[in-house]
């Protein structure tokens, strides 16, 4: 964890590298794609990363063809069809590094949103550093916080009141975590189980 603007920042290794370059997470996102004739077809993701996705769709574009995909919660992404499956196809996104970073942030937010019981505020971007949260301390006290950074392995919070002590086991949403760092009322935690399973 590194400090940045007095906020505890945690790394996001889950979406960075593995044998596929970008680790995919199981996340159901609905959307549609346009083929080279500008015809629109529905799709739903089976798994997705900031570098590509496996989708189910009644229509499969030609292999190696470029398509434009509109995900309901991710927006517009351009990709190339790299593989057909029985129920759909796989595609590799054609994006800049900046766009991939933004996709990774959004995917982390979407993956963690339900598990941590986070509330997405109206007008707030669906990035990893947004939203209020309730922390249940080890002695049962409830602590109102704001998420300032989040990954699949940990999170950073700013507390409205005294922060928990380093080493304390807290609960947020359905997830238990250990407090690893505390600076003032900013603190960082490590989840005691992976949010991705």
N, C-alpha and C positions, 0 to 999 in steps of 0.2 A: 504494500500500500504506500502511496506517495501523497504528500500534501499538495494541494493546488487551490489557491485562493481560500486558504483556511478550511478547505473541505477535504474530508478523507476520500481518496480515490482508490478503488479496487480494480484490479486487472480483470480482463474477460478472456481467459484462455480458451474457453469452450468454443467460442466462435472465431478463433484465430487460425490454428493450424492442426491438421491431422493428415492422414494419407490422402484425403480428398482436397487438401489445401484449406478448405473452410468446413468446419464441423457443422453438420446439419442437425437441426432439432425438429422433433415431431410437433408440428403446429398446424392447425387447420385454418387456412385463410381462403376465403372465397374471392373469385375474381373472374376476369374474362380476358381473352386474347384476340388480337386481330391478325389474320393471315395476310399474305401478300396481295390478296384481292380485297383487303379491307373488310372482310367478313368477320363478324363477331361471334365468338364461341365461349361458353362457360367453362370454368375449371375450378378445382379446389385442391389445395396443396396436401400432400401426404407428409413431406418433410421439406425443410427449406434452410438455406444458409444465406449469408450475404453474397455468395458467389453463384448460387443456382438453386434449383428446386426440382422435386419430383411431384408431378401433379396427376390427378385423375381428370379425364375429360372425355366426352363422347366423340370428340374430333381430335385427330392427331395430325399436326402439320408435317410436312415433308422433312426428312432428316437433313440437318445442316442448314435449314431455312431460318431466316431471321424473323422473329415475331415481336410484337409489342404487347406486353401484359399489363393489365390494370388490376392490382390487388386492392380490395376494399380498404385494408388498413395499412398498406405500404405505399400505395400510389403507383406511378408508371415506371416500368422497368423494361428495357430492351434485352432480348436474349436470343440464343441460338439453340435449336433443337438438337440434342446430342444422342438421344436414345429413345426408342419406342418401348412401351410396356404393354401388357395385356389390356390395362384400363386407362392408359394415358401416355405420358411421355416425360422425359427429363430435359431440362434446359439449363444452359450456362448463361448467367447474366453477362452482358457486355456493358460494363460500367467503369467509371473512374474510381480511383482509390477513395476520393472524398465521398462519392455516392455509396461505395461499399461500407465505409465507416458509418454513414448515416443509417444504412440498412441494418448493420450489426446492432447499433443502438436501439433501433425500433424493435428488432427481433428479441433483444434482451428484455425490453420493456414488456412486450406481448407475452413472452414466456413466463415472466415473473409476476405479471399483474394479478392473476388469480391466486397463485400459490402464496403471495405475500398479502393478499387482501388490499392491494393498493387501489386508490380511487383516482381516476383520471379526471382532472379538473377541466371545466369548459374553457376552451381557448388555449389549453396547454398542449405543447407538442408531445407526441408519444415517445419521448426519449427516456433514457435510463435515469436521468436526474430530475425527475418530476414526481410530485404527489405527496399527500399526507399519509401517515401510517401510525398505527397504535402499537407500541411496544409493551409487552407484559414482562415486568421484571421478575427476578427469581423469587422475590417475596410476595408476588401477586399484584403489586401496584401497577397501574396503567400509566403509561407515559406517552403524551402526544408528541409526535416527531414529524419531521419532513425528510423524505428521501432526498439525498443529494448526489448519490452515485450508487449504481447497482450492477451486479454481474451475476452469472450463474453460480458463483462460489461465495459471494459475500455482498455486503452493502455498506454504505455510509449514511449516517443520519445526523440531523441537528435537532437537539431535544429542546422542548419548551419547558425547561427546568433542568435540574442537575442530571448529568448523563450517568449511565450505569458505569460500574467499575470494571477495569480490565480483568478478564477471567470470569466475569459473571455470565451465566447462561440465561438468555432472554428468549422470548417467543414473539414472532411477528407473523400475522396471518396463521398459516398452518405449519410454519417452519421454526425450528429451534436453531439458535445461533450462539456463538461465543464471542464476547466483546474482546477485540484484539488490540484496539488503540483508542485513546481518549485524549482530546485536546479541547479544554473548556467544555462547552456543551455539544461539541462535535465528537462523534464516535464511529468506529468502524467495526463490523462484525464479520465472522466467518460462519457460513451455514454449516450445520452438522450433518447435512446430507445434500447431495446434488439436486438442484431443482429440475434438472433435465432427466432425472431418474436414476 
